Amino acid sequence: MTEDKGGSFCRADAITVLDASPHRIDPTCPISGPGGAGCCDYSHADLSVQREMKTSVVREQLLRLARVESDVEVEELPGTGGGTGWRTRVRLAVDGHGVAGYHAYRSNRIVTDLRCTQIDQSAYDGLGGAQWAPGSELQVVLDAAGERHVVEIAAPAVSKTGRRTPGRRGAMARRAASGGPRKTRVAIGSDTVIERVGSREWALAATGFWQAHRGAAAAYSQVVGEWAGAATADTAWDLYGGVGVFAAALAELVGPSGVVESVESSARAVADGQAALSDLGQVRFHSARVENIVVDLERSPAVVVLDPPRAGAGRQVVEALASTGAERIVHIGCDPASFGRDIGLYLEQGFRIGGLRAFDAFPQTHHMECIALLER
């Protein structure tokens, strides 16, 4: 037992295995496990069993938080392979000696070992040793053009109280940091990376948000296109829209006579999205917080697509969407508990579940991505 705060659950580590499951394997990540980095907490289990465990979690959260019994199963994403090398970007921490590494599990301690297998090992070339600013972070990206980019992000500023200002967590962890208070320095490559979905290309900030799994953006975009059900001349909303990956899919459905309203809080992401979708006049980008703008958008949507941060959309946003009269909502969530809570809120507002899918977007970890279609 490693933590017991007297609440509803405790935490523990497996220190010694007395009777191993037949599905237990030698960890695919050499730096994770008890006392190690917190990167690959499922790497000791066969991939198929990892997905079974994640499936159980998704079903349990839907039942507990939304009172929904589901047979949804966590699916493999294209590009996963054997469960290693699937990641295209990683954020490394730098310790007090200037050495890069990964945070230990549930700790600020940094494990200065760059052998996590989620990303191709070439990503780490030349990054070892004491060469970075203590307390900084490194954003490492292997982009769709085959280029490697490394950007050093300065340590958070220290306030007058002696405390560091809050880092990018929650919503900000899913959006671009460019233009924020933390200075950046390009160490390798460029501060702009190239990503693609289908034939469309995006040039975005190296520190900006893009799905970590190489197959995720295309897979989710395909589901959005299949489930949105938008018709020519419809209005569609893309909330927490980033650089407009889903806005591009919606634009194809509504055509030149339709409208796609894309809302994103990061000004840099909006600018990158506008550049990538400059040929789609039906897409309108808004740099704003979703909860502040949904009541002010001019045209009521036929469909809404939203990909909120890990904390979920929450009651305020769900109730606002219910009041728009939208017949369909495609909701994407990266935390099964937040996802379950949001689904429960939609059901309270009179929606029903038209479809559920879940994806193993983070192999070797307990994380996953869920998508729901909500209909009137």
C-alpha positions, 0 to 999 in steps of 0.5 A: 500500500503506497497511499491511504488517505481514508477516502473511497480508494487506496493506491498500491504498487506491485512490489513482488509477483507471487503468481503471475498471470499468463498474460503478464509479459516482460515490460516493453518499457524499461523505465516504467514500473515501481520506482520508475517513470510513470509513462507506461503503467500497462507495459507488463500486460499483453496488448489484448489484455490491456484493451480488455482492462480498458474496456472494463473501465469504460463500461464501468464508468458509463454504468456508474456515472451515466447509468448506461449499460454498454457493450462498447469495446476498446479498439486498436488504432491504425499505426499501433503495431506492437504497441511501441513507437506509436507516439509522435510527440512527447513532453520531457521534464528537465531536472535541477542538473539540466538532464532531461527525463520523465516524471516518476509515477505520481511524483515530481521526481524526474527519471533521467532515462530516455528509453520509453518505447512509446516514441521511436528511439530516434526522437531521443538522439542527442538529448541526453546529458546536462545540456538543458535549463534546469526546470525547463521542458522539452517538446519533441515531435516527429512530424508527418514530414519525417522531420524531428523538432525539439523545442525547449520551454522555459521553466514557469515564472516564479511569483512574488510569493516564491511559488511557480505560476500554474503550469499547463494542465487540464484544458491548457494541456490540450492546447497550444502554449505559443504566445504564453508567458513561457519563453521557448527556444528551438534546439532542433528543427523548427517551431512549426511542424507539419501534420496531415489528415488525408490529403490536407496538411497543417503547419502548426506550432511544435508546442501546440496540440495534435493527437499523440498517436499517429493514427488518431487524428485520421481515425477520429475524423472519420468517425466524426464524418460518419456520425455527424449526419450534416447535410448540404447547407447545414450549420455545424459547430466544432468546439474546442476545435484546435487547428480545425481537423474536425472542422475540415471534415464537417466542411465537406458535409455542409458544402460551400453553402453551409457554415462551420463555426470552430471555437478554440481558446488558443489564438495560435491554433486558430491562426494555424487552422485558418491557414490550413483551411483557407480554401474552405470559406464556410469555416469560421474560426473563433478565438474564445473559450467555449463556455463564453461563446456558445450562447452568442453564436448566431446560427443554431447548429444541426450538429455539434462536435466537441473535444473538451479537455480531460476535465470534460465539458461539464454541466454549463456547456452541456446545458447550453448545447441542449438549448441550441436545438442541435439534433446530433452531438458527437462528443469526444473524451480522453478520460472515461470518468469525465466522459461518463459524467458528460454522457449522463448530463446529455441524457438528463437533457433528453438526448439518447445514445446513438453510438459509442466507440472507444480507442486504444489511443495510448498503448502501454498506458491506462489512458484511452479515447471515447467517442459518443453520438448523442441524438434527440 
